[in-house]
Amino acid sequence: MPQSVPLAVPLLDLRRQYDGIREDVLAAIARVCDSQSFILGPEVEALESEIAALTGAACAVGCASGTEALWLALVAAGVKPGDSVITTAFSFFASASAIVRAGATPVFVDVDPGTLNLDAVAVGRQLRDHQLRTKRLKNLRAILPVHLYGQCADMDGFDRIIKEYGEENAGENTQEPGIAVIEDAAQAIGAEWSGRGAGSLGVTAAFSFYPTKNLSAYGDAGIVTTTSPEMAEHMRRLRNHGSPRRYYHDEFGWNGRMDAIQAAVLRVKLVHIADWNQRRQQHAATYDRLFAESGLTSSHGSQESAAPVRLLARSPQAKHVFHQYVIRAQRRDELRKFLTERKIGSEIYYPLPLHLQPVFSYLGLKPGDLPVSEQAAKEVLALPMFPEMTETEIRRVVESIADFYS
Ligand SMILES: Cc1ncc(COP(=O)(O)O)c(C=O)c1O
């Protein structure tokens, strides 16, 4: 009898998604080719309305990438050279590099040990520390939380802190402008916080449609949502060389435009996003159940346990869309090697926190300064997660992890 080949499980298989929508995608691309209108135009405008409706934001502005979206979101919210912006050190590089590109200084604050999202309590502590405020937090203009892995950061916490800080400053009678909350929602399309959509929680919010994202383009693309029609108008100019009308320039912008083929593909996929996110949630529940049955895990977010696998905390206010299903694993790198040998995909988001990246050495932070982020970077492992995966595949992942620890 021929030996059966063990099941390979990819981290992400876009081919399966494509098989289900191929005809619609090709028709959408053909529509753009027939129109011979390739940059911005009606497809991008239609996508902007559809994303605004999905997120609950007033407006959306399509652009070239999630990174571009972050820059637009920061500049439109009033971040300017000389300002500082609080953000997490445990994110993709663009969350911080966009702050630098806006001319501001990122101020890295540690993450919550349960969710690994920017810790509102730690942010509050920094703001209450007067010395820190005058040194590190000069001209604080914004807080930029990242909805990591598809779960919203503690938006109530940030609102509370800003209110407190504003009242305190009013007492000191300073002329400082208020602090804006800007969402990095790159990983969180369709996510919610207390029933409100990611993208409608801050003054501006940036989404990425990079091909691995829950809603993904066939190339680079991004979008900014905002509660302010004026900011939306500003961003429309900024993404087009700061130009209110052709060949007239009031300020420096850039070419950050979205192309029509990406918008057309995204509109095909947008019809499915609620279903796809729901399937991700079901897969996450299956992982949770199988991990619990395997005896490998502690309860969600527990920091004390010596269990070989720990699951991240889920905020009760959050509707999590599981861009990634991430565990914290003992002997993580050995486990990853073991899974790779079994042809099971995994990834480390992120292996080196941003405050320790060589490019940010000018900020003067050192190992030990943000211990929760640093520990997470040593332990996190993202497991296969995409809507079309099967329970058999999830079972194979969890059984393989159990084999490794047995
Ligand atoms: C949290 C986060 N912010 C920003 C980005 C940047 O998006 P893009 O790759 O579309 O420029 C990404 C995705 O890569 C991301 O995951």
The ligand as an ORCA input file, in Angstrom:
! r2SCAN-3c Opt
* xyz 0 1
  C       0.260     47.186     11.479
  C       0.653     47.586     10.077
  N       0.816     48.887      9.795
  C       1.140     49.291      8.557
  C       1.311     48.395      7.527
  C       1.758     48.921      6.188
  O       0.908     48.563      5.150
  P       1.462     48.417      3.648
  O       2.317     47.188      3.610
  O       0.220     48.287      2.828
  O       2.225     49.647      3.308
  C       1.109     47.026      7.782
  C       1.199     45.997      6.730
  O       2.110     45.639      6.111
  C       0.803     46.608      9.086
  O       0.634     45.325      9.382
*
